[in-house]
Amino acid sequence: MAKHKKTPAPPPPPPAASGSAGKGSSSGKKDTKKKPPAEDDSFIVFTNSDKDPKRRGGNSSGGGGGPSSKGGPSSGPAAGQESLDSGPPKPTVKQIIGGASWTGKLPVNLLSEHCQRQKWDRPEYNTMKTKDGFSVIVSLSARNPKTQEVTKLPPFKLPPSHVHLAIKPTALEAKHFAATYALFRVCSMKNIHMTLPPDHRGYWKELEQLKKEDVK
């Protein structure tokens, strides 16, 4: 009678897939926590500087406006100094003699035009400095076209009672008053004073009063 060999027992069944997957995922999570993140070496700059390359790169990209803004024409202390140095605009001759809103002709120009129409020489102005300001005296002359002889009138001087009218704080103002007085001496019969600056119209009226007193 033949002997029967014992067959080995079958191996135990493998663990369930869900349980193995859960264990594997939990072990994977543990591994990811332990492992440090891989460094991104795409930004590495080869330099001997110990500064952060990222910071330098950020300054170069975003800070481009920094140097340009500092060097702009309207920024910095230099621009402020230029505005202080320039100051307000200086007044023109018309504004000094006639005021900001006056638009007529200056006395010096009116006298020059009158001399041209009469074919006289250009007026001569003699400026003098006094203790109270400036005073100007005008001299007029004419040349004979045939004989070339020059006839020169004596300087126009105010009487002592009205000398104070000719004294002005600046030589410019004194020159224009002298031109107004010369115009009065050569053409007081005309209404030329209507084109004069406001203050010089007042001078003209005072000179007219002086003339009336002289006639008496």
C-alpha positions as CSV (number, residue, x, y, z in Angstrom):
1,M,0.0,0.0,0.0
2,A,1.5,3.3,-1.2
3,K,2.1,6.1,1.3
4,H,0.6,9.5,0.5
5,K,2.8,12.5,0.9
6,K,1.5,15.5,2.8
7,T,0.9,18.5,0.6
8,P,2.1,21.8,2.1
9,A,-0.5,24.3,3.3
10,P,-1.3,27.1,0.9
11,P,0.3,30.6,1.8
12,P,-1.9,33.0,3.6
13,P,-3.8,35.5,1.4
14,P,-2.1,38.9,0.8
15,P,-3.4,41.9,2.9
16,A,-6.3,43.9,1.5
17,A,-5.3,46.5,-1.1
18,S,-7.0,49.3,0.8
19,G,-5.1,48.6,3.9
20,S,-1.8,48.4,2.1
21,A,-2.5,51.6,0.2
22,G,-3.4,53.4,3.4
23,K,-0.3,52.3,5.0
24,G,1.7,53.2,2.0
25,S,0.2,56.7,1.8
26,S,0.7,57.3,5.5
27,S,4.3,56.3,5.2
28,G,4.7,58.5,2.1
29,K,3.3,61.5,4.1
30,K,5.9,60.8,6.8
31,D,8.6,60.7,4.2
32,T,7.6,64.1,2.6
33,K,7.6,65.7,6.0
34,K,11.1,64.5,6.7
35,K,12.6,65.3,3.3
36,P,13.6,69.1,2.8
37,P,12.3,70.7,-0.4
38,A,14.6,70.7,-3.3
39,E,16.4,74.0,-3.8
40,D,15.8,75.9,-7.1
41,D,19.2,76.7,-8.4
42,S,17.9,78.6,-11.4
43,F,18.5,82.0,-9.8
44,I,22.0,81.3,-8.5
45,V,24.5,84.1,-9.5
46,F,28.2,83.3,-9.3
47,T,29.6,86.1,-7.2
48,N,31.8,86.7,-4.2
49,S,29.2,88.9,-2.5
50,D,27.5,87.6,0.6
51,K,24.3,89.4,-0.2
52,D,21.1,87.6,-1.2
53,P,21.0,87.2,-5.0
54,K,17.2,87.4,-4.9
55,R,17.3,90.8,-3.2
56,R,19.8,92.1,-5.7
57,G,17.7,90.9,-8.6
58,G,14.6,92.5,-7.2
59,N,16.4,95.9,-6.9
60,S,17.6,95.7,-10.4
61,S,14.2,94.9,-11.8
62,G,11.9,97.0,-9.6
63,G,14.4,99.7,-8.7
64,G,15.1,100.9,-12.2
65,G,12.9,104.0,-11.4
66,G,15.0,104.8,-8.3
67,P,18.1,106.2,-10.0
68,S,16.1,107.8,-12.8
69,S,13.8,109.5,-10.3
70,K,16.7,110.9,-8.4
71,G,18.3,112.2,-11.6
72,G,15.1,113.8,-12.9
73,P,15.0,117.5,-13.8
74,S,12.3,118.4,-11.3
75,S,13.6,116.5,-8.3
76,G,16.4,117.0,-5.8
77,P,17.8,120.1,-4.1
78,A,19.2,121.5,-7.3
79,A,15.8,122.1,-8.9
80,G,14.6,123.9,-5.7
81,Q,17.7,126.1,-5.7
82,E,17.2,127.1,-9.3
83,S,13.6,128.2,-8.6
84,L,14.8,130.2,-5.6
85,D,17.6,131.8,-7.7
86,S,15.3,132.8,-10.5
87,G,12.7,134.5,-8.2
88,P,9.8,136.5,-9.5
89,P,10.1,138.1,-13.0
90,K,11.4,141.7,-13.0
91,P,9.0,144.4,-13.9
92,T,9.3,146.0,-17.4
93,V,10.0,149.7,-17.9
94,K,6.3,150.3,-18.7
95,Q,5.3,148.7,-15.5
96,I,7.8,150.9,-13.5
97,I,6.8,154.1,-15.2
98,G,3.1,153.6,-15.9
99,G,2.0,150.8,-13.7
100,A,0.9,147.2,-14.3
101,S,-2.2,148.0,-16.4
102,W,-0.9,151.0,-18.4
103,T,-0.4,150.4,-22.2
104,G,0.5,153.9,-23.6
105,K,3.8,155.3,-24.8
106,L,6.7,156.1,-22.6
107,P,7.7,159.8,-22.3
108,V,11.2,159.1,-23.6
109,N,9.7,157.5,-26.7
110,L,7.2,160.3,-27.3
111,L,10.0,162.9,-27.1
112,S,12.2,160.9,-29.5
113,E,9.3,160.7,-32.0
114,H,8.6,164.4,-31.7
115,C,12.2,165.2,-32.5
116,Q,12.2,162.9,-35.5
117,R,9.1,164.6,-36.9
118,Q,10.7,168.0,-36.4
119,K,14.0,166.7,-37.9
120,W,15.9,167.6,-34.7
121,D,18.8,165.7,-33.3
122,R,18.3,163.0,-30.7
123,P,17.7,164.4,-27.2
124,E,20.7,164.5,-24.9
125,Y,20.1,163.4,-21.2
126,N,22.5,164.5,-18.5
127,T,22.0,162.4,-15.3
128,M,23.1,163.8,-11.9
129,K,23.2,162.0,-8.5
130,T,21.9,164.0,-5.6
131,K,21.6,163.3,-1.9
132,D,17.9,162.7,-2.4
133,G,18.1,160.6,-5.5
134,F,18.6,161.3,-9.2
135,S,17.9,164.2,-11.5
136,V,18.1,164.4,-15.3
137,I,18.3,167.5,-17.6
138,V,17.4,167.3,-21.3
139,S,19.1,169.3,-24.1
140,L,17.6,169.6,-27.6
141,S,19.4,170.6,-30.7
142,A,18.8,170.8,-34.5
143,R,21.2,170.8,-37.5
144,N,20.7,173.0,-40.5
145,P,20.7,170.7,-43.5
146,K,22.2,173.3,-45.8
147,T,24.9,174.9,-43.6
148,Q,25.2,172.0,-41.1
149,E,25.1,174.5,-38.3
150,V,23.8,173.2,-35.1
151,T,21.5,175.2,-33.0
152,K,21.3,174.0,-29.4
153,L,18.7,175.0,-26.9
154,P,19.7,175.7,-23.3
155,P,18.9,172.7,-20.9
156,F,15.4,172.7,-19.6
157,K,15.5,173.5,-15.9
158,L,12.7,173.7,-13.5
159,P,12.3,176.8,-11.3
160,P,13.5,176.3,-7.7
161,S,9.9,176.0,-6.4
162,H,9.4,172.9,-8.6
163,V,12.8,171.3,-8.6
164,H,11.5,168.6,-6.2
165,L,9.4,167.2,-9.1
166,A,12.5,166.2,-11.0
167,I,14.2,164.3,-8.2
168,K,13.4,160.6,-8.4
169,P,14.6,157.5,-6.5
170,T,16.0,155.9,-9.7
171,A,17.8,157.3,-12.8
172,L,15.2,155.6,-15.0
173,E,12.3,157.5,-13.4
174,A,14.2,160.8,-13.5
175,K,14.9,160.3,-17.2
176,H,11.3,159.8,-18.0
177,F,10.3,162.8,-16.0
178,A,12.9,165.0,-17.8
179,A,11.4,163.8,-21.1
180,T,7.9,164.8,-19.9
181,Y,9.1,168.2,-18.9
182,A,10.9,168.6,-22.3
183,L,7.7,167.7,-24.1
184,F,5.8,170.3,-22.1
185,R,8.4,173.0,-23.1
186,V,8.2,172.3,-26.8
187,C,4.5,171.3,-27.3
188,S,2.5,172.3,-24.3
189,M,-0.3,173.6,-26.6
190,K,-1.0,170.0,-27.7
191,N,-3.0,167.3,-25.9
192,I,0.0,165.0,-25.9
193,H,-0.4,164.5,-22.1
194,M,-3.4,162.3,-22.7
195,T,-1.0,159.5,-23.8
196,L,1.4,159.9,-20.9
197,P,1.5,157.6,-17.9
198,P,-0.9,158.5,-15.0
199,D,1.7,160.1,-12.8
200,H,3.1,162.1,-15.6
201,R,-0.4,163.5,-16.5
202,G,-0.4,164.9,-13.0
203,Y,3.1,166.4,-13.6
204,W,1.8,168.0,-16.8
205,K,-1.1,169.6,-14.9
206,E,1.3,171.1,-12.4
207,L,3.4,172.5,-15.1
208,E,0.4,174.0,-16.8
209,Q,-0.4,175.8,-13.5
210,L,3.1,177.0,-13.3
211,K,2.9,178.3,-16.9
212,K,-0.3,180.3,-16.0
213,E,1.4,181.9,-13.1
214,D,4.4,182.9,-15.2
215,V,2.1,184.5,-17.8
216,K,0.4,186.6,-15.1
